[in-house]
């Protein structure tokens, strides 16, 4: 029942940041892969969080944790762009780290250079990894 609100939030948040030009269908497929690929009750599933506004019932934040090559990965971390900044992304990540800590010594993530979230990750103690690049041929 959270699939569509999650797709909408992720699409809106990534579009507003200007770091994603993916069509809505691509975001639906990405969220679908996450939901279909994570076992309910697993540690990564427990570390994932959907955050709803108490007053409106609107989904305002999500931290999705998956396993990649046997280690936890931040699959997606989004906060509604219209929601007042209150450190929600930090709290969502802190929850994931707390849940993951007894079972996993690391949490990995990928972030685009220049993404505003990059500074949050550095402040939280994430170490930079090797730079990766993706190139696209423009018609």
C-alpha positions in Angstrom: 0.0 0.0 0.0 3.0 2.3 0.3 4.3 1.7 -3.2 2.6 4.6 -5.0 3.2 7.2 -2.3 6.8 6.1 -2.2 7.2 6.3 -6.0 5.7 9.8 -6.0 7.9 11.0 -3.1 11.1 9.6 -4.6 10.3 11.0 -8.0 9.4 14.5 -6.6 12.5 14.7 -4.4 14.9 13.6 -7.0 13.4 15.9 -9.7 13.4 18.9 -7.3 17.1 18.4 -6.6 17.8 18.4 -10.3 19.9 15.2 -10.1 17.4 13.0 -11.8 15.8 13.3 -15.2 14.3 9.9 -15.0 10.7 9.5 -16.1 8.2 8.4 -13.5 8.1 4.9 -15.0 11.9 4.5 -14.3 11.3 5.5 -10.7 8.4 3.0 -10.4 10.6 0.2 -11.7 13.4 1.2 -9.2 11.0 1.2 -6.2 9.4 -2.0 -7.5 12.9 -3.7 -7.6 13.5 -2.6 -4.0 10.1 -3.7 -2.7 10.2 -7.0 -4.5 13.9 -7.8 -3.7 13.8 -7.2 0.1 12.7 -9.9 2.4 10.2 -8.8 5.0 11.7 -9.1 8.5 15.3 -9.1 7.3 17.8 -6.7 8.9 17.9 -4.3 5.9 14.1 -4.3 5.8 14.0 -3.4 9.5 16.6 -0.7 8.9 14.4 0.9 6.2 12.0 3.6 7.3 9.0 5.4 5.9 8.2 8.6 7.7 4.7 10.1 7.7 3.5 13.5 8.8 1.2 12.9 11.8 -1.2 15.7 10.9 -1.7 15.1 7.2 -0.8 11.5 7.0 1.5 12.4 4.0 4.6 10.4 3.3 7.4 13.0 3.9 10.6 10.8 4.1 12.0 7.5 3.3 15.3 5.6 3.8 15.4 2.4 1.9 18.2 -0.1 2.8 19.0 -3.1 0.6 21.8 -5.6 0.4 24.3 -5.3 -2.5 27.2 -7.8 -2.8 26.3 -9.0 0.7 26.6 -5.6 2.5 23.9 -3.0 3.3 23.4 -0.1 0.9 21.3 3.0 1.1 19.1 2.2 -1.9 17.4 5.6 -1.6 17.1 8.4 0.9 14.5 11.1 0.2 12.7 13.9 2.1 9.8 15.8 0.7 11.1 19.1 -0.7 8.2 21.1 0.8 8.7 19.7 4.3 10.5 22.0 6.6 14.1 20.9 7.1 14.4 19.4 10.6 17.2 16.9 10.2 14.9 14.2 8.9 17.4 12.7 6.5 20.0 12.5 9.4 17.4 10.8 11.7 16.5 8.3 9.0 20.1 7.4 8.5 20.8 7.2 12.2 17.9 4.8 12.5 19.4 2.6 9.7 22.8 2.7 11.3 21.5 1.7 14.7 19.5 -1.2 13.4 22.3 -2.4 11.1 25.2 -2.1 13.6 24.8 -5.4 15.4 24.9 -7.3 12.1 26.9 -5.2 9.8 30.0 -3.0 10.4 29.4 -0.8 7.3 26.7 1.0 5.4 27.4 1.9 1.8 25.9 4.6 -0.4 26.4 6.3 -3.7 25.9 10.0 -4.1 26.4 12.3 -7.1 29.1 15.0 -6.7 27.4 18.3 -5.9 24.3 16.6 -4.5 23.4 18.6 -1.3 23.2 15.3 0.6 26.9 14.8 0.1 27.7 17.2 3.0 25.3 15.4 5.3 27.1 12.1 4.6 30.5 13.7 5.3 29.2 15.2 8.6 27.9 11.8 9.7 31.3 10.2 9.1 30.9 8.5 5.8 34.2 8.2 4.1 34.5 9.0 0.4 35.1 6.1 -1.9 36.4 6.0 -5.5 34.8 8.4 -7.9 32.7 6.7 -10.6 31.5 8.3 -13.8 28.6 7.5 -16.2 28.7 8.9 -19.7 25.7 9.3 -22.0 25.8 9.8 -25.7 23.5 12.7 -26.6 21.7 12.4 -29.9 
